[in-house]
Amino acid sequence: MTGEAIDIGPTDAADWFGQHGSDYGLFRAYTNEMWHFELLTTPGGDCPTPQPDATG
């Protein structure tokens, strides 16, 4: 773990991050965790394909 993740709530905030997180390099890492975002690229970079869950 590198400490480059954040859990966002409530739902409205998680929705906002889903739409704008890429501006900061943050993406929803797992499709089953709408609140969990990770720093997966540089700001404005391409989003990697999310994993179904944390087990990979």
Gaussian input, Z-matrix of N, CA and C with variables (Angstrom, degrees):
# hf/3-21g

backbone

0 1
 N
 C     1     B1
 C     2     B2     1     A1
 N     3     B3     2     A2     1     D1
 C     4     B4     3     A3     2     D2
 C     5     B5     4     A4     3     D3
 N     6     B6     5     A5     4     D4
 C     7     B7     6     A6     5     D5
 C     8     B8     7     A7     6     D6
 N     9     B9     8     A8     7     D7
 C    10    B10     9     A9     8     D8
 C    11    B11    10    A10     9     D9
 N    12    B12    11    A11    10    D10
 C    13    B13    12    A12    11    D11
 C    14    B14    13    A13    12    D12
 N    15    B15    14    A14    13    D13
 C    16    B16    15    A15    14    D14
 C    17    B17    16    A16    15    D15
 N    18    B18    17    A17    16    D16
 C    19    B19    18    A18    17    D17
 C    20    B20    19    A19    18    D18
 N    21    B21    20    A20    19    D19
 C    22    B22    21    A21    20    D20
 C    23    B23    22    A22    21    D21
 N    24    B24    23    A23    22    D22
 C    25    B25    24    A24    23    D23
 C    26    B26    25    A25    24    D24
 N    27    B27    26    A26    25    D25
 C    28    B28    27    A27    26    D26
 C    29    B29    28    A28    27    D27
 N    30    B30    29    A29    28    D28
 C    31    B31    30    A30    29    D29
 C    32    B32    31    A31    30    D30
 N    33    B33    32    A32    31    D31
 C    34    B34    33    A33    32    D32
 C    35    B35    34    A34    33    D33
 N    36    B36    35    A35    34    D34
 C    37    B37    36    A36    35    D35
 C    38    B38    37    A37    36    D36
 N    39    B39    38    A38    37    D37
 C    40    B40    39    A39    38    D38
 C    41    B41    40    A40    39    D39
 N    42    B42    41    A41    40    D40
 C    43    B43    42    A42    41    D41
 C    44    B44    43    A43    42    D42
 N    45    B45    44    A44    43    D43
 C    46    B46    45    A45    44    D44
 C    47    B47    46    A46    45    D45
 N    48    B48    47    A47    46    D46
 C    49    B49    48    A48    47    D47
 C    50    B50    49    A49    48    D48
 N    51    B51    50    A50    49    D49
 C    52    B52    51    A51    50    D50
 C    53    B53    52    A52    51    D51
 N    54    B54    53    A53    52    D52
 C    55    B55    54    A54    53    D53
 C    56    B56    55    A55    54    D54
 N    57    B57    56    A56    55    D55
 C    58    B58    57    A57    56    D56
 C    59    B59    58    A58    57    D57
 N    60    B60    59    A59    58    D58
 C    61    B61    60    A60    59    D59
 C    62    B62    61    A61    60    D60
 N    63    B63    62    A62    61    D61
 C    64    B64    63    A63    62    D62
 C    65    B65    64    A64    63    D63
 N    66    B66    65    A65    64    D64
 C    67    B67    66    A66    65    D65
 C    68    B68    67    A67    66    D66
 N    69    B69    68    A68    67    D67
 C    70    B70    69    A69    68    D68
 C    71    B71    70    A70    69    D69
 N    72    B72    71    A71    70    D70
 C    73    B73    72    A72    71    D71
 C    74    B74    73    A73    72    D72
 N    75    B75    74    A74    73    D73
 C    76    B76    75    A75    74    D74
 C    77    B77    76    A76    75    D75
 N    78    B78    77    A77    76    D76
 C    79    B79    78    A78    77    D77
 C    80    B80    79    A79    78    D78
 N    81    B81    80    A80    79    D79
 C    82    B82    81    A81    80    D80
 C    83    B83    82    A82    81    D81
 N    84    B84    83    A83    82    D82
 C    85    B85    84    A84    83    D83
 C    86    B86    85    A85    84    D84
 N    87    B87    86    A86    85    D85
 C    88    B88    87    A87    86    D86
 C    89    B89    88    A88    87    D87
 N    90    B90    89    A89    88    D88
 C    91    B91    90    A90    89    D89
 C    92    B92    91    A91    90    D90
 N    93    B93    92    A92    91    D91
 C    94    B94    93    A93    92    D92
 C    95    B95    94    A94    93    D93
 N    96    B96    95    A95    94    D94
 C    97    B97    96    A96    95    D95
 C    98    B98    97    A97    96    D96
 N    99    B99    98    A98    97    D97
 C   100   B100    99    A99    98    D98
 C   101   B101   100   A100    99    D99
 N   102   B102   101   A101   100   D100
 C   103   B103   102   A102   101   D101
 C   104   B104   103   A103   102   D102
 N   105   B105   104   A104   103   D103
 C   106   B106   105   A105   104   D104
 C   107   B107   106   A106   105   D105
 N   108   B108   107   A107   106   D106
 C   109   B109   108   A108   107   D107
 C   110   B110   109   A109   108   D108
 N   111   B111   110   A110   109   D109
 C   112   B112   111   A111   110   D110
 C   113   B113   112   A112   111   D111
 N   114   B114   113   A113   112   D112
 C   115   B115   114   A114   113   D113
 C   116   B116   115   A115   114   D114
 N   117   B117   116   A116   115   D115
 C   118   B118   117   A117   116   D116
 C   119   B119   118   A118   117   D117
 N   120   B120   119   A119   118   D118
 C   121   B121   120   A120   119   D119
 C   122   B122   121   A121   120   D120
 N   123   B123   122   A122   121   D121
 C   124   B124   123   A123   122   D122
 C   125   B125   124   A124   123   D123
 N   126   B126   125   A125   124   D124
 C   127   B127   126   A126   125   D125
 C   128   B128   127   A127   126   D126
 N   129   B129   128   A128   127   D127
 C   130   B130   129   A129   128   D128
 C   131   B131   130   A130   129   D129
 N   132   B132   131   A131   130   D130
 C   133   B133   132   A132   131   D131
 C   134   B134   133   A133   132   D132
 N   135   B135   134   A134   133   D133
 C   136   B136   135   A135   134   D134
 C   137   B137   136   A136   135   D135
 N   138   B138   137   A137   136   D136
 C   139   B139   138   A138   137   D137
 C   140   B140   139   A139   138   D138
 N   141   B141   140   A140   139   D139
 C   142   B142   141   A141   140   D140
 C   143   B143   142   A142   141   D141
 N   144   B144   143   A143   142   D142
 C   145   B145   144   A144   143   D143
 C   146   B146   145   A145   144   D144
 N   147   B147   146   A146   145   D145
 C   148   B148   147   A147   146   D146
 C   149   B149   148   A148   147   D147
 N   150   B150   149   A149   148   D148
 C   151   B151   150   A150   149   D149
 C   152   B152   151   A151   150   D150
 N   153   B153   152   A152   151   D151
 C   154   B154   153   A153   152   D152
 C   155   B155   154   A154   153   D153
 N   156   B156   155   A155   154   D154
 C   157   B157   156   A156   155   D155
 C   158   B158   157   A157   156   D156
 N   159   B159   158   A158   157   D157
 C   160   B160   159   A159   158   D158
 C   161   B161   160   A160   159   D159
 N   162   B162   161   A161   160   D160
 C   163   B163   162   A162   161   D161
 C   164   B164   163   A163   162   D162
 N   165   B165   164   A164   163   D163
 C   166   B166   165   A165   164   D164
 C   167   B167   166   A166   165   D165

   B1=1.4494
   B2=1.5216
   B3=1.3075
   B4=1.4606
   B5=1.5215
   B6=1.3234
   B7=1.4548
   B8=1.5179
   B9=1.3231
   B10=1.4565
   B11=1.5237
   B12=1.3344
   B13=1.4679
   B14=1.5199
   B15=1.3252
   B16=1.4579
   B17=1.5230
   B18=1.3180
   B19=1.4630
   B20=1.5143
   B21=1.3316
   B22=1.4662
   B23=1.5205
   B24=1.3042
   B25=1.4543
   B26=1.5164
   B27=1.2732
   B28=1.4608
   B29=1.5239
   B30=1.3092
   B31=1.4662
   B32=1.5254
   B33=1.3265
   B34=1.4739
   B35=1.5259
   B36=1.3176
   B37=1.4658
   B38=1.5289
   B39=1.3271
   B40=1.4684
   B41=1.5266
   B42=1.3214
   B43=1.4713
   B44=1.5240
   B45=1.3442
   B46=1.4564
   B47=1.5313
   B48=1.3360
   B49=1.4674
   B50=1.5162
   B51=1.3209
   B52=1.4532
   B53=1.5209
   B54=1.3254
   B55=1.4704
   B56=1.5250
   B57=1.3419
   B58=1.4657
   B59=1.5255
   B60=1.3122
   B61=1.4644
   B62=1.5146
   B63=1.3339
   B64=1.4650
   B65=1.5267
   B66=1.3338
   B67=1.4672
   B68=1.5290
   B69=1.3292
   B70=1.4604
   B71=1.5265
   B72=1.3301
   B73=1.4600
   B74=1.5178
   B75=1.3386
   B76=1.4635
   B77=1.5237
   B78=1.3216
   B79=1.4568
   B80=1.5122
   B81=1.3215
   B82=1.4630
   B83=1.5243
   B84=1.3142
   B85=1.4602
   B86=1.5276
   B87=1.3309
   B88=1.4658
   B89=1.5293
   B90=1.3059
   B91=1.4617
   B92=1.5222
   B93=1.3298
   B94=1.4636
   B95=1.5300
   B96=1.3399
   B97=1.4736
   B98=1.5250
   B99=1.3418
   B100=1.4627
   B101=1.5279
   B102=1.3117
   B103=1.4580
   B104=1.5300
   B105=1.3304
   B106=1.4654
   B107=1.5296
   B108=1.3365
   B109=1.4564
   B110=1.5200
   B111=1.3249
   B112=1.4582
   B113=1.5216
   B114=1.3299
   B115=1.4518
   B116=1.5215
   B117=1.3383
   B118=1.4578
   B119=1.5186
   B120=1.3249
   B121=1.4622
   B122=1.5178
   B123=1.2945
   B124=1.4530
   B125=1.5286
   B126=1.3306
   B127=1.4565
   B128=1.5275
   B129=1.3314
   B130=1.4540
   B131=1.5162
   B132=1.3397
   B133=1.4605
   B134=1.5173
   B135=1.3120
   B136=1.4572
   B137=1.5213
   B138=1.3124
   B139=1.4586
   B140=1.5203
   B141=1.3147
   B142=1.4635
   B143=1.5250
   B144=1.2948
   B145=1.4644
   B146=1.5237
   B147=1.3425
   B148=1.4640
   B149=1.5318
   B150=1.3192
   B151=1.4595
   B152=1.5300
   B153=1.3450
   B154=1.4654
   B155=1.5278
   B156=1.3477
   B157=1.4690
   B158=1.5265
   B159=1.3152
   B160=1.4645
   B161=1.5227
   B162=1.3297
   B163=1.4569
   B164=1.5217
   B165=1.3284
   B166=1.4528
   B167=1.4603
   A1=110.12
   A2=114.25
   A3=118.91
   A4=113.22
   A5=118.38
   A6=120.83
   A7=113.40
   A8=117.11
   A9=120.67
   A10=110.77
   A11=115.96
   A12=121.93
   A13=108.91
   A14=114.90
   A15=120.79
   A16=108.39
   A17=115.80
   A18=121.88
   A19=107.53
   A20=116.60
   A21=123.39
   A22=110.09
   A23=116.94
   A24=122.76
   A25=107.75
   A26=119.59
   A27=128.87
   A28=112.22
   A29=114.97
   A30=122.22
   A31=112.55
   A32=118.40
   A33=120.66
   A34=110.99
   A35=117.32
   A36=120.83
   A37=110.41
   A38=117.25
   A39=120.67
   A40=110.48
   A41=116.94
   A42=120.35
   A43=110.82
   A44=116.94
   A45=121.14
   A46=109.72
   A47=116.89
   A48=119.84
   A49=111.43
   A50=117.68
   A51=120.30
   A52=111.98
   A53=116.23
   A54=121.25
   A55=113.13
   A56=117.47
   A57=120.69
   A58=114.34
   A59=117.94
   A60=120.38
   A61=113.40
   A62=117.40
   A63=120.31
   A64=111.82
   A65=117.18
   A66=120.37
   A67=110.75
   A68=115.83
   A69=122.54
   A70=112.44
   A71=117.38
   A72=122.13
   A73=113.42
   A74=117.34
   A75=122.40
   A76=110.84
   A77=115.49
   A78=121.16
   A79=110.50
   A80=115.59
   A81=121.45
   A82=106.49
   A83=116.92
   A84=121.56
   A85=112.63
   A86=117.14
   A87=122.02
   A88=109.58
   A89=116.60
   A90=119.87
   A91=112.38
   A92=118.43
   A93=119.95
   A94=112.90
   A95=118.39
   A96=121.76
   A97=108.99
   A98=116.15
   A99=119.88
   A100=112.64
   A101=118.21
   A102=123.19
   A103=113.21
   A104=118.51
   A105=121.98
   A106=110.93
   A107=115.84
   A108=122.77
   A109=108.90
   A110=115.25
   A111=120.51
   A112=110.22
   A113=114.74
   A114=121.41
   A115=107.04
   A116=116.37
   A117=121.79
   A118=114.32
   A119=117.84
   A120=121.70
   A121=107.99
   A122=117.00
   A123=121.26
   A124=109.13
   A125=118.36
   A126=119.99
   A127=111.53
   A128=115.38
   A129=122.25
   A130=114.01
   A131=117.67
   A132=121.47
   A133=112.42
   A134=115.43
   A135=121.60
   A136=110.90
   A137=115.54
   A138=122.51
   A139=110.30
   A140=117.34
   A141=118.97
   A142=109.68
   A143=117.34
   A144=121.86
   A145=109.00
   A146=117.73
   A147=119.29
   A148=111.30
   A149=114.77
   A150=121.98
   A151=108.46
   A152=118.40
   A153=120.22
   A154=112.31
   A155=116.82
   A156=121.86
   A157=108.11
   A158=116.00
   A159=120.90
   A160=113.88
   A161=117.92
   A162=119.45
   A163=111.88
   A164=117.53
   A165=121.86
   A166=111.60
   D1=142.08
   D2=-178.53
   D3=-115.35
   D4=-1.79
   D5=-179.09
   D6=73.32
   D7=24.39
   D8=-178.46
   D9=-108.86
   D10=47.07
   D11=179.36
   D12=-138.46
   D13=159.16
   D14=179.08
   D15=-147.38
   D16=142.48
   D17=172.50
   D18=-104.34
   D19=128.83
   D20=-173.43
   D21=-114.28
   D22=134.84
   D23=173.54
   D24=-153.82
   D25=160.41
   D26=0.07
   D27=-73.99
   D28=-170.52
   D29=-173.72
   D30=-55.60
   D31=-41.30
   D32=-179.79
   D33=-59.28
   D34=-39.63
   D35=179.42
   D36=-68.46
   D37=-40.95
   D38=178.08
   D39=-63.86
   D40=-38.85
   D41=176.02
   D42=-62.01
   D43=-42.23
   D44=179.43
   D45=-62.02
   D46=-45.44
   D47=178.59
   D48=-64.04
   D49=-33.78
   D50=176.62
   D51=-61.41
   D52=-31.82
   D53=-179.51
   D54=-90.37
   D55=-30.13
   D56=-171.28
   D57=-122.38
   D58=-4.40
   D59=-177.56
   D60=-59.15
   D61=-31.79
   D62=-179.45
   D63=-61.66
   D64=-25.14
   D65=176.42
   D66=-61.13
   D67=-22.85
   D68=-177.77
   D69=-113.30
   D70=4.09
   D71=-178.67
   D72=83.21
   D73=9.16
   D74=-177.70
   D75=-98.54
   D76=132.23
   D77=-178.88
   D78=-135.53
   D79=152.76
   D80=174.31
   D81=-69.58
   D82=115.21
   D83=-173.65
   D84=-79.69
   D85=-31.45
   D86=-175.05
   D87=-129.40
   D88=133.85
   D89=-177.95
   D90=-66.99
   D91=-22.99
   D92=-178.18
   D93=-91.99
   D94=3.60
   D95=179.34
   D96=-128.86
   D97=87.53
   D98=-175.77
   D99=-65.49
   D100=-15.59
   D101=-175.81
   D102=-95.66
   D103=-11.70
   D104=-171.45
   D105=-99.57
   D106=120.94
   D107=179.75
   D108=-124.50
   D109=144.66
   D110=178.96
   D111=-129.05
   D112=150.15
   D113=176.03
   D114=-78.55
   D115=97.09
   D116=-171.53
   D117=-110.66
   D118=-4.17
   D119=178.63
   D120=-162.08
   D121=-178.69
   D122=175.29
   D123=-77.80
   D124=157.34
   D125=178.21
   D126=-52.23
   D127=130.63
   D128=-179.84
   D129=81.35
   D130=1.87
   D131=-178.42
   D132=-76.53
   D133=178.66
   D134=-179.72
   D135=-79.15
   D136=141.71
   D137=178.96
   D138=-81.49
   D139=128.73
   D140=173.41
   D141=-72.64
   D142=162.35
   D143=178.76
   D144=-68.19
   D145=125.64
   D146=179.35
   D147=-66.83
   D148=148.10
   D149=175.18
   D150=-81.79
   D151=153.95
   D152=179.89
   D153=-63.41
   D154=-34.56
   D155=178.25
   D156=-162.16
   D157=-179.56
   D158=-174.96
   D159=-69.06
   D160=-12.21
   D161=178.70
   D162=-79.26
   D163=-10.62
   D164=176.62
   D165=89.78

